[in-house]
Amino acid sequence: MSKEMLEAFATLEKTKGIKQDVIVEAIEAALVAAYKKNYNQATNVVVEFDERKGDFKLMTEKAVVEEVHDDRLEISLKDALAINRAYELGDTIRFEVAPKNFGRIAAQTAKQVIMQHLREAERNQIIDEYSQYEDELITGTVERRDNRFVYVKIGNVEAVMPRNDQMPNESYNPQDQIRVLVTHVGSDSKGAQITVSRTAPDMVKRLFEQEVPEIYDGTVEIVSIAREAGDRTKIAVKTNDPNIDPVGTCVGQRGARVQNVVNELDGENIDVVKYEEDPSDFIANALNPAEVIAVQFGDEEDEKSALVIVPDYQLSLAIGKKGQNVRLAARLTGYKIDIRPESEVEFVDEANAEEPEVTAAVEANESSEESNDLSQTSEADESTSDEVIDIEE
């Protein structure tokens, strides 16, 4: 270790921002540990770095005493004065030691420490650079895939897209250009890690921000999003400007704005509904395209529960295919929604009546698998409403 070591330190500081004294301190600590492990644990040893030569020297420290009890740690005053007459009792003297094969150990240790700091510097550099993109859209290139991940090249780093962040109706092939949402920037034992997604609800939000200037500048606000990626998304929007229609603004002329989002999501259906402060109105909007006759709420102990009454012929439409419409509406509004047909409303008002045969009760946070069994499965009839725009590719 000499001139090459100094050049390596200078390069690391210039290219990676790692200060020389940080690496030197780490190497010194590693050399002390290596010496005690391989040679003598009882000895007081320190490492000195010669900045001029670029060398590390292993030194043992001994205390100046009147009478020596352990010559590994102590030196007599008489012997100390023979070295330098300025020494006194209580002083510490350093002696260079050069155990056999320690030069090889020192070189290996220095290399390991440098590589470790290099990896840490690269990890920190990646985290610093990409943390600003967390929860933002970014374009990457598919490099490869395995059973668990799709690996996406973003700039000079490789991000991972776990299976649950991959669209079920999409295939990812090498060299494909895809837009993804950066969901996490952090590190693990292997270094920096960037996680991206195409299924996160916030991806829909960011796409609308790019397509709708009024959302980006805050004129129109996205209140909530409920998404079943690759199939359907409901998005609730509002505005404080009475002259602006928030739904129409998001949809755009002839549906151009929302269609761009649909195209980016490979044909995923998008329902844009108007948010209302009145929960009954909001729930009715969220269930569009179904017609709602009335919304009733539970007692104070169950404030987040709603009973929705719909015309008999609208029941299947309100529930949706495999319960999807009511499931997304529940997530969008945060209410447990129980749908009943109009013809069976009389049973609801009778305390001792049996439960109707056809109901759909959905919790706001339940999974699609849990809710599939509680609804009638039916293809939704086509319907239109001023409160919702349903765009299908």
Sequence and secondary structure as in RCSB ss.txt:
>XXXX:A:sequence
MSKEMLEAFATLEKTKGIKQDVIVEAIEAALVAAYKKNYNQATNVVVEFDERKGDFKLMTEKAVVEEVHDDRLEI
SLKDALAINRAYELGDTIRFEVAPKNFGRIAAQTAKQVIMQHLREAERNQIIDEYSQYEDELITGTVERRDNRFV
YVKIGNVEAVMPRNDQMPNESYNPQDQIRVLVTHVGSDSKGAQITVSRTAPDMVKRLFEQEVPEIYDGTVEIVSI
AREAGDRTKIAVKTNDPNIDPVGTCVGQRGARVQNVVNELDGENIDVVKYEEDPSDFIANALNPAEVIAVQFGDE
EDEKSALVIVPDYQLSLAIGKKGQNVRLAARLTGYKIDIRPESEVEFVDEANAEEPEVTAAVEANESSEESNDLS
QTSEADESTSDEVIDIEE
>XXXX:A:secstr
  HHHHHHHHHHHHHH   HHHHHHHHHHHHHHHHHHHT SSS EEEEEETTTTEEEEEEEEEEESS S TTTEE
EHHHHHHH TT  TT EEEEE   TTHHHHHHHHHHHHHHHHHHHHHHHHHHHHHGGGTTSEEEEEEEEE SSEE
EEEETTEEEEEEGGGS TT    TT EEEEEEEEEEEETTEEEEEEESS HHHHHHHHHHH HHHHTTSEEEEEE
EEETTTEEEEEEEES TT  HHHHHH GGGHHHHHHHHHTTT EEEEEE  SSHHHHHHHHTTTS   EEEE  G
GGTTEEEEEE GGGHHHHH GGGHHHHHHHHHHT EEEEEEGGGHHHHT TT    SS EEE TT  HHHHGGGS
         BTTEEEE  
